[in-house]
Amino acid sequence: MKRLTTGNAGSEVEIFYHDIGEGKPVVLIHGWPLSHEMWEYQLNELPHHNLRCIAYDRRGFGQSGKPWSPYDYTTLANDLKALLEELDLQDVTLVGFSMGGGEVVRYLSQNNSNRVSKAVLISSVVPYLRQTEDNPDGVPKEQIDEFVEAIRKDRPHFMHTFGKQFFGVSWISSPVSDDILAWTQMLAMEASAKATIDTMRAWSETDFRQELSSIKIPVLIIHGDSDKTVPLEVTSRQAAKLLPQAELKVYEGAPHGLFFTEQEKLNQDLIAFINS
């Protein structure tokens, strides 16, 4: 367990990261509102396949520093850049889950894929989640505003309810245990409330559509067709059309949190793609 310092002089932030295994480097970027620990079921498997896995906590989350600001995607991508440079990683595969897909795209578009040879977007918010005139199937701003107000009013309750949708839990389906729900809520509550709200604004409002055409490396896109948190049709289905070298894999019946519910299938697909 290690830390690096990123940011400008006078506004430095410590970024916590976990570095295990040997072989091709894989950087795992967690989703909202969790931490690097969401990757437990990948970190326990991928290193068996000659892969070096680095998973870090986004600023404001987990064990990383929790500044008041900023939490825009350019800042978050610069934190990722600092990590790659600190460890002098080359031939990297970036793996971004949910909002983590935004960091992948922003880093690649701003750094000409420097140090990175492949990327994976899982249940990703890319390319644009917000409902607008030219993106009519997106999420209405009013819905995000309601989420923000609910977080401000009672964050633990919001996370409890959100966690059920995250894993596709309903009165007729329970793909995860109550213990997994409790565990992920605990991870979510490690984040600062300010970071939780500000990053929600970032992943719901940032438009990556113009950036995708500049990404020339192979990109594997994985998304569940039962994702009620980040709808497949408005995100990954569109990203696959805009990325020059994209392969889309749709997991039938999978919810947003497929890193757990589809862990064996996901691990197999990651290992095959990275080692191909």
C-alpha atoms as one frame of an Amber mdcrd trajectory, in Angstrom:
protein
   0.000   0.000   0.000   1.638   3.211  -1.176   0.938   6.891  -1.767   2.022
   9.542  -4.235   1.581  13.293  -4.184  -0.097  15.003  -7.113  -1.428  18.482
  -7.864   0.085  21.938  -8.042   2.264  23.515  -5.378   0.102  24.589  -2.484
  -2.758  22.267  -3.476  -1.087  18.875  -3.336  -3.191  15.752  -2.826  -2.031
  12.329  -1.681  -3.242   9.481  -3.881  -3.381   6.029  -2.304  -2.665   3.005
  -4.513  -2.267  -0.768  -4.326   0.397  -2.427  -6.506   0.553  -6.235  -6.757
   1.776  -8.880  -9.187   4.361  -8.924 -11.952   4.046  -8.706 -15.709   2.049
  -6.443 -18.010   0.796  -3.404 -16.062  -2.948  -2.964 -15.617  -4.320   0.170
 -13.937  -7.792  -0.249 -12.437  -9.904   2.888 -11.970 -12.867   2.525  -9.649
 -16.392   3.788 -10.101 -18.584   6.210  -8.225 -19.010   6.211  -5.234 -16.626
   3.392  -4.255 -12.847   2.981  -3.905 -10.087   0.755  -5.270 -11.378  -2.007
  -2.989 -14.292  -2.673  -5.378 -11.698  -4.515  -7.505 -11.096  -7.206  -4.862
 -12.325 -10.025  -7.109 -10.074  -8.885  -9.951  -7.036  -8.210  -7.750  -7.284
 -11.752  -6.410  -7.272 -13.290  -9.907  -5.474 -11.180 -12.498  -1.985 -11.384
 -10.892  -2.113 -15.181 -11.421  -1.920 -14.462 -15.169   1.334 -12.501 -15.400
  -0.325  -9.169 -14.795   0.840  -6.364 -12.542  -2.261  -4.717 -11.103  -2.296
  -1.145  -9.811  -5.566   0.064  -8.291  -5.846   3.531  -6.755  -8.359   5.648
  -4.884  -9.593   8.697  -6.755  -9.026  11.977  -4.893 -11.852  12.459  -2.411
 -12.479   8.707  -2.090 -11.171   5.773  -0.084  -7.809   6.421   1.532  -6.719
   9.239  -0.774  -6.681  12.890   0.242 -10.003  14.689   0.314  -9.530  18.286
  -0.827 -12.447  20.692  -1.145 -11.834  20.923  -4.894 -11.336  20.439  -7.828
 -13.055  17.270  -9.093 -13.357  17.897 -12.834 -12.193  15.225 -15.278  -9.080
  17.081 -16.385  -7.869  17.175 -12.781  -8.766  13.511 -12.282  -6.944  12.530
 -15.488  -3.891  14.474 -14.327  -3.902  12.392 -11.133  -3.875   9.279 -13.305
  -1.024  10.722 -15.355   0.959  11.375 -12.165   0.497   7.742 -11.126   1.717
   6.395 -14.477   4.746   8.688 -14.343   5.518   7.951 -10.694   5.680   4.226
 -11.434   7.169   4.787 -14.918   4.628   2.413 -16.433   4.746   1.495 -20.128
   2.532  -0.695 -22.338  -0.313  -0.143 -19.864  -3.896  -1.338 -20.097  -6.247
   1.160 -18.468  -9.456  -0.320 -17.041 -12.144   2.188 -16.079 -15.414   1.241
 -14.414 -18.452   3.550 -14.622 -17.193   7.117 -14.033 -13.659   5.712 -14.303
 -14.234   5.420 -18.038 -14.140   9.201 -18.168 -10.639   9.315 -16.713  -9.516
   6.764 -19.298 -10.865   8.804 -22.208  -9.668  12.188 -20.907  -6.165  10.821
 -20.248  -5.918   9.212 -23.681  -7.254  12.250 -25.532  -4.886  14.638 -23.756
  -1.749  12.498 -23.823  -1.916  10.842 -27.269  -2.178   7.427 -25.600   1.305
   7.935 -24.141   2.330   4.910 -22.015  -0.960   3.131 -22.793  -1.459   0.367
 -25.381  -5.013  -0.804 -24.600  -8.070   0.287 -22.649 -11.186  -1.288 -21.193
 -14.420   0.556 -20.409 -16.765  -1.324 -18.056 -20.325  -0.093 -17.406 -18.924
   3.273 -18.451 -20.586   6.700 -18.537 -18.760   7.484 -21.794 -19.520   9.235
 -24.111 -22.245  11.487 -22.632 -24.861  10.764 -20.005 -26.694  14.084 -19.784
 -29.996  14.551 -21.604 -29.785  17.377 -24.160 -31.415  18.199 -27.488 -28.747
  16.213 -29.338 -28.702  13.461 -26.685 -32.426  12.941 -25.998 -32.079   9.520
 -24.373 -29.727  10.760 -21.658 -30.434  11.328 -17.971 -32.429  14.520 -17.262
 -30.631  17.194 -15.247 -33.610  17.255 -12.865 -32.942  13.652 -11.913 -29.310
  14.404 -11.061 -30.445  17.440  -9.045 -32.761  15.149  -7.081 -29.875  12.769
  -6.402 -27.689  15.636  -5.177 -30.409  16.847  -2.816 -30.946  13.306  -1.503
 -27.211  12.944  -0.811 -27.150  16.251   1.053 -30.203  15.297   3.096 -29.305
  11.697   4.044 -26.226  10.258   2.328 -26.297   6.846   4.087 -29.908   6.270
   3.066 -29.230   7.331  -0.516 -26.276   4.941  -0.752 -28.359   2.109   0.694
 -31.042   2.598  -1.958 -28.541   3.268  -4.740 -26.651   0.077  -3.908 -29.708
  -2.058  -4.614 -30.141  -0.547  -8.079 -26.377  -0.782  -8.630 -26.508  -4.587
  -8.307 -29.950  -5.139  -9.794 -31.661  -6.037  -6.527 -35.467  -6.046  -6.690
 -38.381  -7.827  -5.043 -38.006 -10.676  -7.554 -34.204 -10.719  -7.908 -31.340
 -10.680  -5.412 -28.053 -11.322  -7.269 -25.919 -10.243  -4.297 -26.033 -10.844
  -0.559 -26.954  -8.280   2.051 -23.321  -8.469   3.109 -22.109  -7.293  -0.315
 -24.588  -4.408  -0.153 -23.308  -3.468   3.296 -19.677  -3.749   2.161 -20.125
  -1.490  -0.849 -22.095   1.034   1.213 -19.184   1.124   3.654 -16.800   1.832
   0.747 -19.094   4.588  -0.502 -19.255   6.257   2.901 -15.445   6.524   3.017
 -15.683   9.274   0.395 -16.185  12.888   1.348 -19.693  14.237   0.771 -18.260
  17.106  -1.283 -16.332  14.748  -3.574 -19.383  12.512  -3.905 -21.520  15.408
  -5.139 -18.880  17.112  -7.276 -17.903  13.927  -9.087 -21.569  13.144  -9.694
 -21.790  16.481 -11.472 -18.650  15.596 -13.437 -19.768  12.173 -14.665 -23.296
  13.315 -15.450 -22.367  16.518 -17.286 -19.057  15.896 -19.094 -19.355  15.353
 -22.843 -16.622  13.045 -24.193 -18.062  12.592 -27.685 -15.504  14.762 -29.474
 -12.590  13.091 -27.684 -13.271   9.510 -28.714 -12.173   9.805 -32.348  -8.622
  10.679 -31.238  -8.185   7.355 -29.417  -6.473   4.970 -31.831  -5.619   2.084
 -29.501  -7.792  -1.046 -29.095 -10.645  -0.539 -26.618 -12.767  -3.303 -25.129
 -16.193  -2.117 -23.978 -18.194  -4.261 -21.536 -21.706  -3.403 -20.384 -24.713
  -5.208 -18.948 -28.020  -4.928 -20.781 -29.887  -4.761 -17.450 -27.890  -1.773
 -16.196 -30.403   0.619 -14.592 -27.718   3.003 -13.331 -25.867   3.780 -16.576
 -28.079   2.757 -19.519 -26.282   0.729 -22.196 -27.933   2.338 -25.215 -26.990
   5.927 -24.401 -23.423   5.139 -23.273 -21.423   2.086 -24.338 -23.502   1.415
 -27.445 -22.711   4.956 -28.636 -19.061   4.802 -27.529 -18.538   1.676 -29.643
 -19.651   3.638 -32.714 -17.352   6.592 -32.004 -14.136   4.779 -31.061 -11.987
   3.762 -34.070 -10.889   0.397 -32.608 -13.676  -0.697 -30.262 -15.099  -4.113
 -29.431 -18.387  -4.158 -27.518 -19.346  -7.093 -25.321 -22.854  -7.001 -23.871
 -23.445  -9.172 -20.796 -27.006 -10.433 -20.960 -28.983  -9.769 -17.776 -26.039
  -8.077 -16.026 -26.580  -4.996 -13.801 -24.257  -2.047 -13.354 -22.104  -3.740
 -10.712 -21.017  -6.608 -12.942 -17.485  -6.525 -11.521 -19.030  -8.686  -8.786
 -22.110 -10.326 -10.297 -20.203 -11.437 -13.445 -16.756 -11.641 -11.891 -15.609
 -14.897 -13.510 -16.710 -13.887 -17.004 -15.279 -10.400 -16.585 -11.937 -11.713
 -15.352 -11.686 -14.102 -18.288 -12.456 -11.336 -20.775  -9.949  -8.967 -19.168
  -7.167 -11.564 -19.143  -7.810 -12.579 -22.758  -7.908  -8.978 -24.006  -4.861
  -7.765 -22.075  -2.718 -10.763 -23.045  -3.870 -10.857 -26.672
